Every structure is written in C-alpha cells, then in structure tokens.
Amino acid sequence: MKLHKIAYAALLMGAMTLSSCNDLLDKQPSGQFTASQMGDDQIEGLLASAYAGLEAHFIGNNEAFSGPSTNWVFDVRSDDAYKGGGGLSMESNIHDLELAVIESTNPTNQYKWMNNYYAIARVHQAMRAINASSIEGKDALNGELRTLRAWYFFDLARIFAKMPYFDENEDPSYVRADVLTKDQIYDKIEEDLVAAIETLPVDSKSAGRVNKSVAAAIMCKVAAQRSKWNMVDNYSLMVMQSGKYSLYDNFGDMNKIEFNNTRESIFALQCSTAQDYMHINWSNLLNVTYSEGNLYGNGDDFFLASQDLVNAFATDADGLPYLDGNGPTVNVSHDMNVDPRLDYTVGRIGMPWKGKTHIYNDKWCRSYDLYGEYSGKKYLPSPDESCIADVRSFPYNTSPLNFIFIRYADILLLRAEALVELGSDLEGARELVNQVRDKAKRSINASYTPQDINPMAVSYSVGQYPKTKWTSQDYARKAVRMERRIELAMEGHRWFDLVRWGTAVSTMNAYYQKEGELRSYLKAGNLTEDELYLAIPYNEVINSNGLYE
C-alpha cells in the first residue's frame, strides 16, 4: 500500500499523541484566550476546529482511513462489502473486522475511539471559551456544538460496547467507562439534540454548519437506533416540513460537486482541495479503483461491493426487488432486470464509469482473483472533472466532493420504517418508499452525464409497490429494509441497520457461508451476539489508571 508516501498533516489545533488516556480525552488548546480577547474571529476558529473533527484526521492519514468518519469499515463488517486492496494481509485489522474477529488490540478500535474523543475535546474547548466570553448569540453557538457532540457520541455508542460520557464541565481523567449504561448515554445524546433544536437557527449561518433540521435528522437516526418509533415519526416530519430538502432528480447527482450542500444533503463532511489538500475526504482516500490510465491518481481499490449486495439490485418482471433473497445472480446481460442504482453504485466490467469514454474492465481491479470487480463509485466525481486533473499529481482520490453523513432519502426511509413499525400508516410508508423508487426510475436516463448506465447492454427496471402487494406489516417491513439497503448501499449505514434490527448475527453467518462459495476466505467468518460491538481499545485500558476494564 502507498499510504505512507503522504506526509502527515495536523489540523488547526496541531498534532496530538496517544501517550495516555488523559492526553486523549482532555486536550488543551494550543493558544489560550482571556474572556476579553474572545471575539468573533477567535470563536469562528474554535467552531471550525470542532467541525474539523468530522474529518477524523488528527495525526496523519492511516487513522482517518482505518477509523473513518464515513464508517466504510463497518460496511465491510456487513454483507454489503469486501475490504479490497492488495490482499488479505493489507490493512489486516479491517480484514479481521470483515471476519468478525473482534479484539481490543485492533487498530480500528484505537483510531475510531481516538478520532471521536479528540473531536469531543475540541467541542468542549469551544464550549468553555464561548461560555466564558461576552460574545452575543451564545445559545445558538452552543446549539451547534451540542449537535456536534451528540453526533460524535452517537457514533461511539453505535460502535463500542462501553464508553465514558462526560460534558464540558467534567474532568475526563476521572470518568469511568461503566458509570452510565448505553441507554443513559443515549439519553444524554437526546438531551443535547433537544436543547440544540430549541436554540439553533432555521437556516445555517454558512454552508456545512448545522441548523434545526440537521439536529432533527440526527435525532431521527438516534431514535431509530433505539427503536423509538414515535420519535422517528415526529422528527422526520420536522425535517420534511422544513421545506429545505428534496430528492435528487437523478441518483448520480450525489456524485456531482455542483450539488454539494443542496437537495438531499442534510449533514455532510465539507471537502476542499484548497489549503494544500488539508480538507479532503481522508477517510475514503484509498477507496478508489485502480482505473486504467490512472484517472484518479494511484487508487488502491479498497472497499468493493459484495456479490450479495449486487444481487440485491435484481428486479422481477414488475421491477420490484426480490425481498426473500431468491433472485438471480446478477451479471451484465439482458437476461435479467436490475435497478439502475446498481451501476451508479459499483463498477461492473464492460459498463461505463462516469463517462462515455471510460469503460470499467479487469485492469481497473487491483486483486481481481481475490476480490473480483465491483469497485465503489459513490462519492467519486467523474475523472473528467477539472478538479481531478488539477490534483492528479497528488496521490489518490482527492476532490472537493462532500461526503454526506445523512441525506434526505435516509430520512424518508426512516419515516417509512417508523410508520410500518408503529402499524399506524402502511399506506403512507408505501408512498414514501415509492418516492425514493421514483428517483431511481428517473435515473434510467442514457443522456445523463457523466454516463454510468448503458440501457443498450442492460435491462433496467424499477417499479412502484402497488397497494395490492403492500397489504401486511411483514411485507412492508421487508420492502422498507430492502429499500434502505439498495438506496444507501456503501454509504456506511448497513451494519448499523442490521444491528438495530436484531438480524446482524443471522444475516452475517448466512452470508459467510453463501458468499464463502465465491470468496473462500469468508468461510472463516463467524459472528456471535457478544461480537456486535467493539471493545475499549487495549491501549486506553492500559493507560487509564484503572478507569477502564
């Protein structure tokens, strides 16, 4: 792997080390301001530092890649993706996660823990400085910070079995990891979001900053993780009624730089190639196809779709997915129908790759014999974009394309799920799912550029769920869950969905056996209930002075 060639870069507050638990959780700002010195510029700098935690790039590059804010490594824990790269031993810590080998010494444990607690430390630095200042609008500023804190803690709560929780007034040096239960931590997260919604402005102060709708959308995700369906119903409606968001005209729009912070983008990582590439998507840096002709600049071809995911895009004679997993094995042919979202999501040999002149072939695949094809396409702009040409001398996939943590389709589908689980409005759920499917149907558009589909080679078909089929809660549940899988594929959601649905163990063990017939290394995989969450990193336990077990 070529990751070591990129020089380490610090973000805003300077480089940080992993020397101890105290170092990690209680960072002090490199410069201190008195209350009288705290003006708008200083506040903006501290806010920017807190938001920059979303980049997960504090020391160098590998901790952002292996403990990413995009959570692609957890899609690899699911049935949606393979690790990819140059072989099983490359980034072996992620290979271990792929096989459900869960150990506290895994670097991903350390990196993910480190990134989020560093980010929380920045939030708390900003909170303390704002509260000590005489600046106007403190409530709204703290609303932004409480939203960010809720997001960082929510990310940790979905991943780790145990974790410490503390606010800006507590000394983390004395906070144990077993003081609060997971439910109590979730309560704290919800408290932050409720307070934030009360104080945040309706409109963001600038692109990328949170507002009421962003906090409400995060609340939807938190409530869904807890199966609190009335809350999902209420807060998803708040997002929808804001009038700020709508579905893209075409599924490929999420990969266009001109759509940054528009339409479906609710909460996103803000990326830029300015400032010497400091604010690019470090987490997905190596997840780009080899690309014959070096179209993106030395891709390492990590994060490939599984055959199981590709098969999920098959559609029947009515253009509907096979909800019971009994569909055909998908390949490039006219012998079967597929949802066009497949070719906007992954590369398939013989199909266009974001342009009429770019055809994906086996030379684009780094380890074809081991991992096959299906390089990920999402959140990659066309290689013909001028920004790609400008940075081709800089290694790997770099662009100003944002990565969206929460998009509008996610919220629509969470609302549909809530209506199904409450049993209150199956028809409303059907209409929401069909809205998302209508966008997919609009995406069967051969004139759309850059070109990802080829209707001359593939039979694309997307149908609407009719009332005659949508007659039971069980059917509606399967349909909503399938729609989440194919709409949000390879965006970091699948593993967390499986866990909250209570189906992770059964789904993954069936996947290991079936997919193992194609990828023999997967036969070694086995998941148990006590391996759903990661352990506190070993280094943190050793350096915690007895706080963590």
SVG drawing of the C-alpha trace seen along z (x, -y; Angstrom):
<svg xmlns="http://www.w3.org/2000/svg" viewBox="-55 -42 61 65">
<polyline fill="none" stroke="black" stroke-width="0.4" points="0.0,0.0 1.2,-3.5 -0.4,-5.4 2.9,-6.1 4.0,-8.3 1.7,-11.1 3.2,-13.4 1.4,-13.7 -0.5,-16.9 -2.1,-18.4 -5.5,-20.1 -6.0,-23.5 -5.0,-22.7 -1.8,-20.9 -0.7,-17.3 -1.8,-15.1 -0.3,-11.9 -1.6,-8.7 0.5,-8.8 -2.2,-8.4 -5.9,-8.4 -5.6,-11.9 -3.9,-13.1 -6.6,-11.7 -9.7,-13.0 -8.6,-16.3 -6.7,-18.2 -6.0,-21.9 -6.0,-24.5 -2.5,-25.3 -3.3,-29.0 -5.4,-30.4 -7.6,-33.5 -9.0,-35.5 -12.7,-36.4 -11.9,-40.0 -9.8,-38.7 -12.5,-36.3 -14.0,-38.0 -15.8,-36.7 -12.6,-35.6 -11.5,-33.5 -15.0,-32.0 -15.1,-31.1 -11.7,-29.5 -12.8,-27.3 -16.1,-26.4 -14.1,-25.4 -11.9,-23.3 -14.9,-21.4 -16.4,-20.9 -13.0,-19.7 -13.4,-16.7 -15.7,-15.3 -12.6,-14.8 -11.1,-12.2 -7.7,-13.4 -5.7,-14.4 -2.2,-12.8 -1.7,-11.6 -3.7,-9.6 -4.0,-6.0 -6.0,-6.7 -8.5,-8.5 -8.6,-5.6 -8.8,-2.8 -11.1,-4.7 -13.1,-6.7 -15.8,-9.2 -17.5,-7.7 -17.7,-4.4 -16.9,-2.4 -15.1,0.2 -18.4,1.1 -20.0,1.7 -17.1,4.2 -18.5,5.8 -21.8,6.2 -22.9,8.3 -22.5,5.3 -18.7,5.0 -15.3,6.6 -12.2,4.9 -10.5,5.0 -7.0,3.6 -3.9,5.7 -4.6,8.8 -5.9,10.2 -2.8,9.0 -3.1,5.4 -4.9,3.4 -5.4,6.8 -7.1,5.0 -10.0,4.3 -9.9,7.9 -10.3,9.1 -13.5,7.0 -14.7,8.4 -14.5,11.9 -15.9,10.8 -12.5,11.3 -13.0,8.7 -10.0,7.9 -9.3,4.9 -5.8,4.5 -7.3,4.0 -6.0,0.5 -9.5,-0.4 -10.7,-0.3 -8.0,-2.8 -8.4,-5.0 -12.2,-5.2 -12.1,-5.9 -9.3,-8.4 -10.9,-10.4 -14.2,-10.8 -12.8,-11.7 -10.4,-14.2 -13.4,-15.8 -15.4,-15.9 -12.4,-17.5 -12.5,-20.3 -16.2,-20.7 -15.7,-21.2 -12.8,-23.6 -15.1,-25.7 -18.0,-25.5 -15.8,-26.6 -14.4,-29.5 -17.8,-30.7 -19.4,-30.5 -16.5,-32.5 -16.8,-35.2 -19.1,-38.2 -20.0,-37.4 -23.6,-37.6 -25.6,-34.6 -24.1,-32.1 -27.2,-29.9 -27.1,-29.3 -23.4,-28.7 -23.7,-26.2 -26.6,-24.6 -24.2,-23.9 -21.6,-22.5 -24.2,-20.3 -25.3,-18.9 -21.7,-18.0 -21.2,-16.5 -24.4,-14.4 -23.1,-13.2 -19.7,-12.2 -21.1,-10.4 -23.8,-8.7 -21.1,-7.4 -19.2,-5.9 -22.4,-4.5 -23.2,-2.5 -19.7,-1.0 -18.4,-0.4 -19.8,1.9 -18.7,-0.5 -17.5,-4.1 -17.2,-7.1 -19.5,-10.0 -18.7,-13.5 -19.7,-17.1 -17.6,-20.2 -17.5,-20.8 -16.3,-17.3 -12.7,-16.2 -12.4,-13.1 -9.4,-11.9 -11.8,-10.7 -14.7,-9.4 -15.1,-5.6 -16.5,-3.7 -19.1,-1.9 -20.7,-4.9 -23.5,-5.3 -25.3,-2.5 -25.7,-2.7 -29.3,-3.8 -28.3,-6.5 -25.7,-7.7 -28.3,-7.8 -30.5,-9.8 -27.7,-12.4 -27.3,-12.5 -31.0,-13.1 -30.9,-15.9 -28.2,-17.6 -30.3,-17.4 -33.5,-18.6 -31.6,-21.7 -30.0,-22.3 -33.2,-22.2 -34.6,-24.9 -31.7,-27.3 -30.4,-26.6 -31.4,-28.9 -33.8,-27.6 -31.1,-28.4 -27.4,-27.6 -25.1,-30.5 -22.9,-29.2 -22.5,-26.1 -21.9,-23.0 -23.0,-24.4 -25.8,-22.7 -29.3,-24.1 -32.6,-22.9 -33.2,-20.4 -29.8,-18.9 -30.3,-18.3 -33.7,-16.8 -32.3,-14.5 -29.6,-13.3 -32.3,-12.7 -34.1,-10.5 -31.0,-8.4 -30.6,-8.2 -34.2,-7.3 -34.2,-4.6 -31.2,-3.0 -33.3,-2.8 -36.5,-1.7 -38.2,-4.8 -40.6,-5.0 -42.8,-7.8 -39.7,-10.0 -38.6,-9.0 -42.0,-9.8 -42.0,-13.3 -38.5,-14.4 -38.5,-13.0 -41.7,-15.1 -39.9,-18.1 -37.2,-17.6 -39.6,-17.1 -41.8,-20.1 -38.8,-22.4 -39.0,-22.6 -35.2,-22.6 -34.7,-19.3 -35.9,-17.2 -34.8,-14.1 -32.3,-14.4 -33.6,-14.4 -31.0,-11.6 -29.3,-9.2 -26.0,-10.2 -26.4,-13.8 -24.9,-12.9 -21.5,-12.5 -21.6,-15.9 -19.6,-18.7 -22.2,-21.3 -24.7,-19.6 -22.7,-20.0 -24.9,-21.2 -28.1,-21.1 -31.2,-18.9 -30.6,-15.7 -27.6,-16.8 -28.6,-17.4 -25.4,-16.8 -22.1,-16.4 -18.4,-16.5 -17.2,-19.6 -14.3,-18.8 -11.9,-21.1 -8.7,-20.8 -7.6,-24.3 -5.1,-24.9 -2.7,-22.2 -5.3,-19.4 -5.9,-19.7 -9.7,-19.2 -10.3,-16.3 -12.1,-13.1 -9.2,-11.4 -11.4,-8.5 -12.1,-7.3 -8.8,-8.3 -7.7,-4.8 -11.2,-3.6 -10.9,-4.4 -10.5,-1.9 -7.1,-1.4 -8.5,-3.0 -6.7,-2.1 -4.8,-5.2 -4.5,-6.5 -7.7,-8.5 -7.8,-9.4 -4.2,-9.2 -2.9,-5.8 -6.1,-4.3 -5.7,-1.3 -9.1,0.3 -10.2,0.8 -13.9,1.2 -15.6,3.3 -19.2,4.4 -20.0,8.0 -21.8,10.2 -24.6,10.5 -25.1,6.7 -25.0,6.7 -27.7,9.5 -29.9,7.3 -30.4,4.9 -32.1,7.6 -35.7,6.8 -38.6,9.0 -41.0,8.7 -42.7,5.8 -39.5,4.0 -39.6,4.9 -36.7,6.4 -36.7,10.0 -37.5,9.4 -36.8,13.0 -33.3,13.2 -34.4,15.7 -33.4,13.6 -30.8,14.4 -27.1,13.9 -26.6,10.6 -24.2,10.1 -24.0,7.8 -26.7,9.1 -30.2,8.5 -31.3,11.8 -32.5,10.1 -33.8,6.8 -31.7,4.7 -32.3,1.5 -30.2,-1.3 -28.8,-2.3 -26.5,0.7 -24.5,-0.9 -24.4,-4.2 -23.1,-2.4 -20.4,0.0 -18.2,0.6 -19.1,3.6 -16.9,4.9 -18.0,3.6 -20.0,0.8 -19.2,-2.9 -17.5,-4.6 -18.7,-8.2 -18.2,-9.0 -18.8,-7.6 -15.0,-7.1 -14.3,-5.3 -15.2,-1.6 -14.6,0.4 -12.6,3.5 -10.5,6.0 -7.4,3.7 -9.3,1.4 -9.3,4.2 -6.3,4.4 -6.9,8.0 -9.4,9.4 -8.7,13.1 -9.3,12.5 -11.9,9.8 -13.4,9.6 -14.8,6.5 -17.4,4.0 -15.2,1.1 -17.2,-1.5 -18.5,-4.6 -20.3,-6.6 -18.8,-10.0 -16.4,-9.9 -16.8,-12.6 -16.1,-12.0 -12.4,-11.7 -13.1,-14.4 -13.8,-17.0 -11.2,-19.8 -10.5,-19.4 -9.3,-15.8 -6.9,-16.9 -5.6,-19.6 -4.7,-17.2 -3.6,-14.2 0.0,-14.8 -1.2,-14.4 -1.7,-10.7 -5.1,-9.1 -8.6,-10.3 -8.7,-13.9 -11.6,-16.2 -13.9,-18.9 -16.9,-16.5 -18.5,-16.4 -19.3,-13.1 -22.9,-13.1 -23.5,-11.6 -27.3,-12.0 -29.2,-12.6 -32.9,-13.2 -33.6,-9.7 -32.3,-8.2 -34.8,-10.3 -37.7,-9.5 -37.0,-5.8 -36.6,-6.1 -40.0,-7.7 -41.4,-4.9 -39.9,-2.4 -41.4,-4.2 -44.9,-4.1 -44.5,-0.4 -43.2,0.4 -46.0,-1.6 -48.5,0.0 -50.1,-3.4 -49.9,-4.2 -48.8,-1.4 -50.1,-3.4 -48.0,-6.4 -44.9,-4.2 -45.6,-2.8 -45.9,-6.3 -42.5,-7.3 -40.7,-4.2 -42.2,-4.8 -40.9,-8.4 -37.4,-7.0 -38.0,-4.4 -39.4,-7.1 -36.0,-8.9 -34.3,-5.5 -36.7,-5.2 -35.8,-8.8 -32.2,-7.7 -32.7,-5.4 -31.5,-8.2 -28.9,-7.5 -28.5,-11.2 -27.5,-12.0 -23.8,-12.9 -21.4,-11.7 -22.7,-8.3 -22.8,-5.4 -25.5,-3.2 -26.0,-1.6 -29.6,-0.7 -28.3,0.9 -26.5,3.6 -28.6,3.9 -32.3,4.2 -33.1,1.6 -36.5,1.8 -37.8,0.0 -41.4,0.5 -43.7,-1.1 -45.1,1.0 -48.8,1.4 -51.4,1.4 -52.3,5.0 -48.9,6.2 -48.4,3.8 -51.1,5.4 -49.2,6.6 -46.8,5.2 -44.4,8.0 -44.3,7.3 -43.9,3.6 -41.1,4.2 -39.2,6.3 -39.7,3.8 -38.5,0.8 -35.4,2.7 -34.6,3.7 -35.0,0.1 -32.6,-1.1 -30.1,1.4 -30.1,0.6 -30.6,-3.2 -27.9,-3.7 -25.5,-1.0 -21.9,-1.6 -22.6,-4.8 -21.8,-3.5 -25.4,-2.5 -25.9,1.2 -24.1,2.6 -25.8,0.3 -29.2,1.2 -28.5,4.9 -27.6,4.4 -30.6,2.3 -32.9,4.7 -31.5,7.6 -30.6,9.5 -26.9,9.0 -25.9,12.4 -28.2,14.5 -27.6,12.3 -23.9,12.4 -23.5,16.1 -25.7,17.0 -23.6,14.5 -20.3,16.1 -21.4,19.5 -23.1,18.4 -20.6,15.8 -17.8,18.0 -18.5,20.2 -17.3,17.3 -14.7,15.7 -13.3,18.7 -11.7,16.6 -15.1,15.6 -15.8,19.2 -13.7,18.5 -16.2,15.7 -18.5,16.3 -20.4,13.7 -21.9,14.0 -24.0,11.7 -21.1,10.6 -19.1,9.5 -21.5,6.9 -19.7,4.1 -16.0,3.2 -14.1,3.4 -12.4,0.4 -9.0,0.2 -6.3,2.1 -4.0,-1.0 -6.8,-3.0 -7.3,-0.3 -3.6,-0.1 -3.3,-3.9 -6.5,-4.6 -5.1,-4.1 -7.9,-1.6 -10.8,-3.6 -11.4,-1.1 -11.6,2.6"/>
</svg>
